Amino acid sequence: MRLVRIREARPLDGYRVQLTLTDGRVVERDLEPMLVGPVFEEIRNDEVQFKEMRVEGGTLVWPTGADLCPDVLIWGGLPPADAASDAA
């Protein structure tokens, strides 16, 4: 069984992002509510830095060292119990 992870990411307007997942699905997420705390301060205050995201290890990372949990990005929390078997 393989976990579903992020394969590609494309920044959209504001703090929205389009994610292409390893199972082929494409989803859009608003990341603004997730950009909380000092590690995200530069990204939150500078849209240019926000758009410097890249995919590494199946999740989003930024040159500032910030990253987000892939499960939260993909599922909005932990994946459903049957998600791993669906992605196999």
Secondary structure per residue as TSV (DSSP state, phi and psi in degrees):
chain	resnum	aa	ss	phi	psi
A	1	M	-	360.0	139.5
A	2	R	-	-115.5	139.1
A	3	L	-	-75.1	146.4
A	4	V	-	-77.1	129.7
A	5	R	-	-134.3	178.6
A	6	I	E	-90.0	130.8
A	7	R	E	-101.0	-39.5
A	8	E	E	-142.5	153.8
A	9	A	E	-139.5	139.3
A	10	R	E	-132.4	119.3
A	11	P	E	-67.3	142.4
A	12	L	-	-114.9	-164.1
A	13	D	S	-64.9	149.4
A	14	G	T	62.7	-132.4
A	15	Y	T	-110.6	29.2
A	16	R	E	-90.9	151.6
A	17	V	E	-141.6	144.3
A	18	Q	E	-102.1	124.1
A	19	L	E	-111.4	130.4
A	20	T	E	-100.6	123.2
A	21	L	E	-94.4	163.0
A	22	T	T	-67.3	-16.3
A	23	D	T	-92.7	6.0
A	24	G	S	95.8	-14.7
A	25	R	-	-69.5	151.6
A	26	V	E	-121.1	126.1
A	27	V	E	-129.8	155.2
A	28	E	E	-113.7	140.7
A	29	R	E	-135.2	144.3
A	30	D	E	-94.5	112.2
A	31	L	-	-87.8	-9.8
A	32	E	G	-51.6	-45.0
A	33	P	G	-66.2	-17.0
A	34	M	G	-90.4	-14.5
A	35	L	-	-87.4	66.1
A	36	V	-	-113.3	140.9
A	37	G	S	99.4	168.5
A	38	P	G	-62.5	-31.3
A	39	V	G	-64.7	-25.1
A	40	F	G	-100.7	3.5
A	41	E	H	-56.8	-49.2
A	42	E	H	-62.1	-41.8
A	43	I	H	-66.2	-42.2
A	44	R	H	-65.6	-33.6
A	45	N	H	-96.0	-1.2
A	46	D	-	-144.8	103.4
A	47	E	H	-60.7	-31.4
A	48	V	H	-62.6	-44.2
A	49	Q	H	-66.7	-36.7
A	50	F	H	-57.2	-42.4
A	51	K	T	-75.3	-3.8
A	52	E	T	-82.8	12.1
A	53	M	-	-60.8	154.6
A	54	R	E	-145.7	164.8
A	55	V	E	-97.0	128.6
A	56	E	E	-145.4	127.2
A	57	G	T	63.1	26.1
A	58	G	T	83.7	9.8
A	59	T	E	-141.2	177.7
A	60	L	E	-88.3	136.6
A	61	V	E	-135.3	158.0
A	62	W	-	-124.9	155.3
A	63	P	T	-58.4	-20.8
A	64	T	T	-72.5	-10.3
A	65	G	S	99.7	-7.9
A	66	A	-	-74.0	148.6
A	67	D	B	-151.3	168.4
A	68	L	-	-127.9	147.2
A	69	C	-	-62.3	127.8
A	70	P	H	-62.0	-34.1
A	71	D	H	-63.4	-40.1
A	72	V	H	-66.7	-41.4
A	73	L	H	-64.9	-43.5
A	74	I	H	-79.3	-47.7
A	75	W	H	-107.7	-9.5
A	76	G	S	75.7	19.9
A	77	G	S	155.1	-157.8
A	78	L	S	-66.4	146.8
A	79	P	-	-66.4	152.1
A	80	P	-	-60.1	154.8
A	81	A	T	-57.6	-32.4
A	82	D	T	-91.7	1.0
A	83	A	H	-64.9	-40.1
A	84	A	H	-64.8	-40.3
A	85	S	H	-72.3	-30.7
A	86	D	H	-67.8	-30.4
A	87	A	H	-87.9	-6.3
A	88	A	-	-70.2	360.0
